[in-house]
Amino acid sequence: MVKRIKDIIDTEYDVDAERKSLKAAQSEAKYLAMSEKEVAREITRIEKEMLKAAKNLEFEKAAQLRDQLKRLRESVFLSPL
């Protein structure tokens, strides 16, 4: 039986999960580099975008923004000083 290399890699390595993990880590690093003012502006921007998405019945986008907002708040408020 011959298997394609891609099939072997896909069974051992979840590419989508790794991409999501990498994106979350990049976002967290970006947030930690921000000043307090920049963080406050980013929180406000995300909240407005989330409410707009919910108003337009784009619930998946609103949920993604909610999760992004949660990660931002956790990384900023729970980071060591």
OpenMM code with the backbone's topology and positions (N, CA, C; nanometers):
from openmm import Vec3, app, unit

residues = "MET VAL LYS ARG ILE LYS ASP ILE ILE ASP THR GLU TYR ASP VAL ASP ALA GLU ARG LYS SER LEU LYS ALA ALA GLN SER GLU ALA LYS TYR LEU ALA MET SER GLU LYS GLU VAL ALA ARG GLU ILE THR ARG ILE GLU LYS GLU MET LEU LYS ALA ALA LYS ASN LEU GLU PHE GLU LYS ALA ALA GLN LEU ARG ASP GLN LEU LYS ARG LEU ARG GLU SER VAL PHE LEU SER PRO LEU".split()
positions = [
    Vec3(0.0840, -0.1179, 0.0000),
    Vec3(0.0000, 0.0000, 0.0000),
    Vec3(0.0890, 0.1250, 0.0000),
    Vec3(0.0605, 0.2157, -0.0882),
    Vec3(0.1391, 0.3375, -0.1009),
    Vec3(0.0556, 0.4541, -0.0483),
    Vec3(0.1163, 0.5317, 0.0430),
    Vec3(0.0488, 0.6498, 0.0962),
    Vec3(0.1204, 0.7743, 0.0471),
    Vec3(0.0409, 0.8760, 0.0254),
    Vec3(0.1006, 1.0033, -0.0122),
    Vec3(0.1578, 1.0687, 0.1141),
    Vec3(0.2640, 1.1420, 0.0971),
    Vec3(0.3267, 1.2093, 0.2117),
    Vec3(0.2270, 1.3042, 0.2771),
    Vec3(0.1489, 1.3730, 0.1978),
    Vec3(0.0495, 1.4662, 0.2513),
    Vec3(-0.0490, 1.3940, 0.3423),
    Vec3(-0.0923, 1.2740, 0.3053),
    Vec3(-0.1844, 1.1971, 0.3883),
    Vec3(-0.1220, 1.1626, 0.5230),
    Vec3(0.0041, 1.1273, 0.5206),
    Vec3(0.0739, 1.0930, 0.6447),
    Vec3(0.0868, 1.2162, 0.7337),
    Vec3(0.1262, 1.3265, 0.6740),
    Vec3(0.1425, 1.4503, 0.7506),
    Vec3(0.0086, 1.4957, 0.8071),
    Vec3(-0.0968, 1.4916, 0.7277),
    Vec3(-0.2283, 1.5358, 0.7735),
    Vec3(-0.2786, 1.4537, 0.8906),
    Vec3(-0.2474, 1.3253, 0.8944),
    Vec3(-0.2949, 1.2429, 1.0055),
    Vec3(-0.2152, 1.2699, 1.1325),
    Vec3(-0.0913, 1.3136, 1.1189),
    Vec3(-0.0065, 1.3373, 1.2352),
    Vec3(-0.0067, 1.4830, 1.2801),
    Vec3(-0.0457, 1.5715, 1.1942),
    Vec3(-0.0280, 1.7134, 1.2195),
    Vec3(-0.1529, 1.7879, 1.1752),
    Vec3(-0.2255, 1.8442, 1.2684),
    Vec3(-0.3478, 1.9178, 1.2375),
    Vec3(-0.3104, 2.0609, 1.1989),
    Vec3(-0.3053, 2.0864, 1.0697),
    Vec3(-0.2598, 2.2143, 1.0175),
    Vec3(-0.3504, 2.3292, 1.0630),
    Vec3(-0.4805, 2.3104, 1.0569),
    Vec3(-0.5726, 2.4170, 1.0958),
    Vec3(-0.5569, 2.4543, 1.2422),
    Vec3(-0.5435, 2.3561, 1.3280),
    Vec3(-0.5259, 2.3829, 1.4714),
    Vec3(-0.3959, 2.4584, 1.4959),
    Vec3(-0.2921, 2.4216, 1.4243),
    Vec3(-0.1637, 2.4901, 1.4400),
    Vec3(-0.1715, 2.6343, 1.3902),
    Vec3(-0.2431, 2.6552, 1.2814),
    Vec3(-0.2593, 2.7929, 1.2307),
    Vec3(-0.3335, 2.8792, 1.3310),
    Vec3(-0.4404, 2.8245, 1.3895),
    Vec3(-0.5163, 2.8989, 1.4901),
    Vec3(-0.4305, 2.9290, 1.6115),
    Vec3(-0.3526, 2.8322, 1.6532),
    Vec3(-0.2649, 2.8502, 1.7685),
    Vec3(-0.1597, 2.9572, 1.7401),
    Vec3(-0.1024, 2.9541, 1.6224),
    Vec3(-0.0022, 3.0531, 1.5842),
    Vec3(-0.0635, 3.1922, 1.5777),
    Vec3(-0.1814, 3.2021, 1.5199),
    Vec3(-0.2486, 3.3316, 1.5091),
    Vec3(-0.2798, 3.3884, 1.6471),
    Vec3(-0.3253, 3.3041, 1.7387),
    Vec3(-0.3544, 3.3484, 1.8750),
    Vec3(-0.2276, 3.3968, 1.9446),
    Vec3(-0.1181, 3.3249, 1.9262),
    Vec3(0.0089, 3.3649, 1.9875),
    Vec3(0.0580, 3.4977, 1.9299),
    Vec3(0.0415, 3.5167, 1.7997),
    Vec3(0.0830, 3.6418, 1.7366),
    Vec3(-0.0015, 3.7581, 1.7877),
    Vec3(-0.1312, 3.7359, 1.8015),
    Vec3(-0.2196, 3.8399, 1.8530),
    Vec3(-0.1814, 3.8772, 1.9957),
    Vec3(-0.1553, 3.7764, 2.0775),
    Vec3(-0.1190, 3.8026, 2.2164),
    Vec3(0.0108, 3.8821, 2.2245),
    Vec3(0.1085, 3.8467, 2.1431),
    Vec3(0.2356, 3.9201, 2.1422),
    Vec3(0.2129, 4.0648, 2.0992),
    Vec3(0.1262, 4.0849, 2.0007),
    Vec3(0.0948, 4.2204, 1.9538),
    Vec3(0.0296, 4.3009, 2.0656),
    Vec3(-0.0637, 4.2387, 2.1379),
    Vec3(-0.1336, 4.3078, 2.2458),
    Vec3(-0.0395, 4.3448, 2.3598),
    Vec3(0.0535, 4.2558, 2.3925),
    Vec3(0.1461, 4.2824, 2.5022),
    Vec3(0.2417, 4.3964, 2.4694),
    Vec3(0.2636, 4.4209, 2.3414),
    Vec3(0.3540, 4.5284, 2.2994),
    Vec3(0.2834, 4.6644, 2.2956),
    Vec3(0.1529, 4.6665, 2.3137),
    Vec3(0.0764, 4.7911, 2.3048),
    Vec3(0.0827, 4.8700, 2.4355),
    Vec3(0.0681, 5.0011, 2.4218),
    Vec3(0.0561, 5.0870, 2.5398),
    Vec3(-0.0866, 5.0769, 2.5931),
    Vec3(-0.1098, 5.1323, 2.7110),
    Vec3(-0.2451, 5.1283, 2.7692),
    Vec3(-0.3471, 5.1959, 2.6782),
    Vec3(-0.3083, 5.3095, 2.6212),
    Vec3(-0.3987, 5.3827, 2.5313),
    Vec3(-0.4329, 5.2997, 2.4092),
    Vec3(-0.3321, 5.2361, 2.3516),
    Vec3(-0.3538, 5.1538, 2.2329),
    Vec3(-0.4443, 5.0342, 2.2647),
    Vec3(-0.4255, 4.9754, 2.3809),
    Vec3(-0.5098, 4.8628, 2.4226),
    Vec3(-0.6538, 4.9089, 2.4381),
    Vec3(-0.6744, 5.0228, 2.5015),
    Vec3(-0.8095, 5.0762, 2.5205),
    Vec3(-0.8767, 5.1024, 2.3863),
    Vec3(-0.8006, 5.1587, 2.2916),
    Vec3(-0.8557, 5.1842, 2.1576),
    Vec3(-0.8886, 5.0541, 2.0854),
    Vec3(-0.8018, 4.9543, 2.1003),
    Vec3(-0.8249, 4.8251, 2.0354),
    Vec3(-0.9486, 4.7570, 2.0942),
    Vec3(-0.9657, 4.7652, 2.2253),
    Vec3(-1.0844, 4.7068, 2.2896),
    Vec3(-1.2096, 4.7748, 2.2367),
    Vec3(-1.2074, 4.9058, 2.2304),
    Vec3(-1.3230, 4.9811, 2.1798),
    Vec3(-1.3526, 4.9450, 2.0347),
    Vec3(-1.2478, 4.9337, 1.9530),
    Vec3(-1.2648, 4.8995, 1.8110),
    Vec3(-1.3269, 4.7612, 1.7948),
    Vec3(-1.2762, 4.6655, 1.8704),
    Vec3(-1.3278, 4.5291, 1.8601),
    Vec3(-1.4719, 4.5226, 1.9082),
    Vec3(-1.5029, 4.5928, 2.0183),
    Vec3(-1.6406, 4.5937, 2.0693),
    Vec3(-1.7377, 4.6501, 1.9655),
    Vec3(-1.6991, 4.7621, 1.9027),
    Vec3(-1.7850, 4.8223, 1.8006),
    Vec3(-1.8048, 4.7279, 1.6822),
    Vec3(-1.6958, 4.6661, 1.6391),
    Vec3(-1.7037, 4.5735, 1.5262),
    Vec3(-1.7901, 4.4522, 1.5608),
    Vec3(-1.7776, 4.4039, 1.6850),
    Vec3(-1.8560, 4.2892, 1.7301),
    Vec3(-2.0059, 4.3236, 1.7317),
    Vec3(-2.0398, 4.4395, 1.7855),
    Vec3(-2.1803, 4.4811, 1.7903),
    Vec3(-2.2373, 4.5030, 1.6500),
    Vec3(-2.1559, 4.5586, 1.5613),
    Vec3(-2.1987, 4.5782, 1.4228),
    Vec3(-2.2260, 4.4435, 1.3559),
    Vec3(-2.1378, 4.3474, 1.3781),
    Vec3(-2.1563, 4.2146, 1.3197),
    Vec3(-2.2832, 4.1492, 1.3731),
    Vec3(-2.3077, 4.1617, 1.5024),
    Vec3(-2.4287, 4.1035, 1.5616),
    Vec3(-2.5532, 4.1720, 1.5058),
    Vec3(-2.5472, 4.3027, 1.4913),
    Vec3(-2.6607, 4.3778, 1.4369),
    Vec3(-2.6914, 4.3350, 1.2937),
    Vec3(-2.5859, 4.3016, 1.2181),
    Vec3(-2.6018, 4.2569, 1.0794),
    Vec3(-2.6257, 4.1064, 1.0683),
    Vec3(-2.6529, 4.0441, 1.1829),
    Vec3(-2.6806, 3.9002, 1.1908),
    Vec3(-2.5633, 3.8142, 1.1451),
    Vec3(-2.4423, 3.8652, 1.1613),
    Vec3(-2.3208, 3.7909, 1.1305),
    Vec3(-2.2687, 3.7314, 1.2617),
    Vec3(-2.3391, 3.6308, 1.3109),
    Vec3(-2.3145, 3.5802, 1.4446),
    Vec3(-2.1800, 3.5086, 1.4578),
    Vec3(-2.1360, 3.4414, 1.3534),
    Vec3(-2.0061, 3.3740, 1.3610),
    Vec3(-1.8937, 3.4765, 1.3730),
    Vec3(-1.9025, 3.5828, 1.2957),
    Vec3(-1.8022, 3.6884, 1.3031),
    Vec3(-1.8066, 3.7556, 1.4398),
    Vec3(-1.9273, 3.7798, 1.4906),
    Vec3(-1.9417, 3.8410, 1.6228),
    Vec3(-1.8807, 3.7516, 1.7305),
    Vec3(-1.8998, 3.6219, 1.7191),
    Vec3(-1.8434, 3.5279, 1.8163),
    Vec3(-1.6905, 3.5267, 1.8077),
    Vec3(-1.6362, 3.5330, 1.6872),
    Vec3(-1.4906, 3.5376, 1.6715),
    Vec3(-1.4342, 3.6649, 1.7350),
    Vec3(-1.5035, 3.7750, 1.7138),
    Vec3(-1.4596, 3.9014, 1.7726),
    Vec3(-1.4714, 3.8976, 1.9254),
    Vec3(-1.5758, 3.8338, 1.9758),
    Vec3(-1.5923, 3.8181, 2.1204),
    Vec3(-1.4747, 3.7399, 2.1781),
    Vec3(-1.4369, 3.6332, 2.1089),
    Vec3(-1.3246, 3.5512, 2.1540),
    Vec3(-1.1932, 3.6301, 2.1478),
    Vec3(-1.1775, 3.7089, 2.0422),
    Vec3(-1.0586, 3.7927, 2.0281),
    Vec3(-1.0529, 3.8943, 2.1419),
    Vec3(-1.1655, 3.9529, 2.1737),
    Vec3(-1.1738, 4.0502, 2.2823),
    Vec3(-1.1389, 3.9847, 2.4161),
    Vec3(-1.1869, 3.8648, 2.4362),
    Vec3(-1.1574, 3.7914, 2.5596),
    Vec3(-1.0075, 3.7641, 2.5706),
    Vec3(-0.9458, 3.7190, 2.4600),
    Vec3(-0.8015, 3.6928, 2.4606),
    Vec3(-0.7231, 3.8204, 2.4894),
    Vec3(-0.7661, 3.9307, 2.4302),
    Vec3(-0.6992, 4.0590, 2.4521),
    Vec3(-0.7053, 4.0969, 2.5991),
    Vec3(-0.8229, 4.0907, 2.6556),
    Vec3(-0.8380, 4.1276, 2.7973),
    Vec3(-0.7581, 4.0352, 2.8874),
    Vec3(-0.7595, 3.9065, 2.8590),
    Vec3(-0.6833, 3.8119, 2.9409),
    Vec3(-0.5338, 3.8368, 2.9298),
    Vec3(-0.4851, 3.8599, 2.8098),
    Vec3(-0.3409, 3.8778, 2.7923),
    Vec3(-0.2934, 4.0072, 2.8566),
    Vec3(-0.3752, 4.1108, 2.8528),
    Vec3(-0.3349, 4.2386, 2.9076),
    Vec3(-0.3512, 4.2421, 3.0589),
    Vec3(-0.4658, 4.1986, 3.1078),
    Vec3(-0.4941, 4.2109, 3.2495),
    Vec3(-0.4335, 4.1010, 3.3343),
    Vec3(-0.3977, 3.9897, 3.2727),
    Vec3(-0.3386, 3.8795, 3.3481),
    Vec3(-0.1887, 3.8669, 3.3240),
    Vec3(-0.1323, 3.9586, 3.2457),
    Vec3(0.0111, 3.9498, 3.2181),
    Vec3(0.0888, 3.9965, 3.3404),
    Vec3(0.2052, 3.9371, 3.3629),
    Vec3(0.2868, 3.9787, 3.4769),
    Vec3(0.3397, 4.1202, 3.4558),
    Vec3(0.3458, 4.1948, 3.5617),
    Vec3(0.3934, 4.3344, 3.5531),
    Vec3(0.5414, 4.3443, 3.5725),
] * unit.nanometer
topology = app.Topology()
chain = topology.addChain("A")
for resn in residues:
    res = topology.addResidue(resn, chain)
    for name in ("N", "CA", "C"):
        topology.addAtom(name, app.Element.getBySymbol(name[0]), res)
